[in-house]
Every structure is written in C-alpha cells, then in structure tokens.
Amino acid sequence: ATGEAEFRAWLRQDDCGCGDLREPFLLKLIFFDRLPRDRVLEHIQTQMRAVSARRDQLSARRGAYVPGLTAFQTSVLDLTLMVMECRFAFLERLETKVRTGCLTRADPLFDERLLVALRTIGAGSGAPGTPNC
C-alpha cells in the first residue's frame, strides 16, 4: 500500500520541467562549430536516419490496436510522433543550411510562419467555443 500511496502522491505533483538538453546529440549540436563541415553533416545524417526509423516505428504502433491502451497513453504516442516529425524537419533544414554553407546566426532555420502553423494545429480546428472532438 505504501508504493501505491507514493505513486498517487507523485502523480498529483505538478511537473514544470520540459525541453532540457540532456540528450547527447543536442549537447553536441551546441558545439558543432568546432568540427569540420563533413563531420557535422555525418552527425546530422546519422541523426536523421535514427529519427526516421523511430518515426516509422511510432507510425506503425499508432495504426495498431492495443487492448487496454488509454486515451492519454495514445495522446503521448501522438505527441512523440509529432516531435519526431518536427525534429526530422529541423534536421533536414539544418542539413541543407550546413551543406550549402548558409547557416548563420542572423538567419534562423525557420521563420514565424512555422510557429504560427504549429500553434494553429495545437489550437484545433473547431469553431470557437466548441470542443474539438
């Protein structure tokens, strides 16, 4: 019973942490300016292959019925798939900019239109004041 009580207490706690840089690729990405262009491209392309494979796995799982899977669990799968799609788009854009020598501090990889599009997706497409079911 103690384990169950601890689990319920943990579940009730608010979580504010997100978007940290504990992932090795993201940590290395910060310092890619210290590597030759061909090595940076190798890192990016390796990451693109890994993300593509993970995206394919998630897509296959999403289409499969799993008994007992809750709506919240399915939502986490959807989020993970969306993150993989965004990550792949980021890597494609980064790879193009690095390959062509056009990556600069003054020119962001994506402009405000992408952020607006993502916010629109998040807001749903239903009429104002109606649930998006």
C-alpha positions as CSV (number, residue, x, y, z in Angstrom):
1,A,0.0,0.0,0.0
2,T,2.9,2.3,0.6
3,G,4.0,2.1,-3.0
4,E,0.5,2.9,-4.2
5,A,0.4,6.0,-1.9
6,E,3.8,7.2,-3.1
7,F,2.7,6.6,-6.7
8,R,-0.5,8.7,-6.2
9,A,1.4,11.5,-4.4
10,W,3.9,11.6,-7.3
11,L,1.0,11.6,-9.8
12,R,-0.6,14.6,-8.1
13,Q,2.6,16.7,-8.2
14,D,2.9,19.4,-10.8
15,D,5.7,19.0,-13.4
16,C,7.2,22.1,-14.8
17,G,10.3,20.7,-16.4
18,C,10.5,20.2,-20.2
19,G,12.8,20.8,-23.1
20,D,16.1,20.2,-21.3
21,L,19.3,19.4,-23.2
22,R,20.2,16.1,-21.6
23,E,20.2,14.3,-25.0
24,P,23.7,13.7,-26.3
25,F,23.0,14.9,-29.9
26,L,21.6,18.2,-28.7
27,L,24.5,18.8,-26.4
28,K,27.0,18.1,-29.2
29,L,25.0,20.3,-31.6
30,I,25.8,23.3,-29.5
31,F,29.5,22.8,-30.2
32,F,29.3,21.7,-33.9
33,D,31.0,24.9,-35.0
34,R,34.2,23.3,-33.7
35,L,34.0,20.4,-36.2
36,P,34.7,20.3,-39.9
37,R,31.6,20.6,-42.1
38,D,31.8,17.0,-43.3
39,R,31.8,15.6,-39.8
40,V,28.9,17.8,-38.8
41,L,27.0,16.5,-41.9
42,E,27.8,12.9,-40.8
43,H,26.3,13.6,-37.3
44,I,23.2,15.2,-38.8
45,Q,22.6,12.5,-41.3
46,T,23.1,9.8,-38.7
47,Q,20.5,11.5,-36.5
48,M,18.2,11.9,-39.5
49,R,18.3,8.1,-40.1
50,A,17.6,7.4,-36.4
51,V,14.7,9.8,-36.3
52,S,13.3,8.4,-39.5
53,A,13.4,4.9,-38.1
54,R,11.8,5.9,-34.8
55,R,9.1,7.9,-36.7
56,D,8.4,4.8,-38.7
57,Q,8.1,2.6,-35.6
58,L,5.7,5.1,-34.0
59,S,3.6,5.4,-37.1
60,A,3.2,1.6,-37.2
61,R,2.3,1.5,-33.5
62,R,-0.2,4.3,-33.9
63,G,-2.1,2.3,-36.6
64,A,-2.1,-0.9,-34.4
65,Y,-4.9,-1.5,-31.9
66,V,-3.5,-2.3,-28.5
67,P,-6.1,-3.6,-26.0
68,G,-6.2,-1.6,-22.8
69,L,-4.4,1.5,-24.1
70,T,-6.0,4.6,-22.7
71,A,-6.7,7.9,-24.5
72,F,-3.9,9.6,-22.5
73,Q,-1.4,6.9,-23.5
74,T,-2.5,7.3,-27.1
75,S,-2.0,11.1,-26.8
76,V,1.6,10.6,-25.6
77,L,2.2,8.4,-28.6
78,D,0.8,11.2,-30.8
79,L,3.0,13.8,-29.1
80,T,6.1,11.6,-29.6
81,L,5.2,11.1,-33.3
82,M,4.7,14.9,-33.7
83,V,8.0,15.6,-32.0
84,M,9.8,13.2,-34.4
85,E,8.1,14.9,-37.4
86,C,9.3,18.3,-36.2
87,R,12.7,17.0,-35.3
88,F,13.1,15.5,-38.8
89,A,12.0,18.8,-40.4
90,F,14.6,20.6,-38.2
91,L,17.3,18.2,-39.2
92,E,16.5,18.4,-42.9
93,R,16.7,22.2,-42.8
94,L,19.8,22.2,-40.7
95,E,21.5,19.7,-43.1
96,T,20.7,21.9,-46.1
97,K,22.0,25.0,-44.4
98,V,25.2,23.3,-43.3
99,R,25.8,21.6,-46.7
100,T,25.3,24.9,-48.6
101,G,27.3,26.9,-46.1
102,C,24.3,29.1,-45.3
103,L,23.9,28.6,-41.6
104,T,24.3,31.9,-39.9
105,R,23.4,33.4,-36.5
106,A,21.4,36.1,-38.2
107,D,19.2,33.8,-40.3
108,P,17.0,31.4,-38.3
109,L,16.3,28.0,-39.6
110,F,12.5,28.6,-39.5
111,D,10.5,31.8,-39.6
112,E,7.5,32.9,-37.7
113,R,5.1,31.1,-40.2
114,L,6.2,27.7,-38.9
115,L,5.5,28.7,-35.3
116,V,2.1,30.1,-36.3
117,A,1.3,26.9,-38.1
118,L,2.2,24.8,-35.1
119,R,0.1,27.0,-32.8
120,T,-2.8,26.6,-35.2
121,I,-2.5,22.8,-35.1
122,G,-2.4,22.9,-31.3
123,A,-5.5,25.2,-31.1
124,G,-7.6,22.7,-33.1
125,S,-9.8,23.4,-36.0
126,G,-13.3,23.6,-34.4
127,A,-15.5,26.6,-34.2
128,P,-14.7,29.0,-31.3
129,G,-16.3,27.7,-28.1
130,T,-16.9,24.2,-29.3
131,P,-15.0,21.1,-28.3
132,N,-12.7,19.6,-30.9
133,C,-13.9,16.0,-30.7
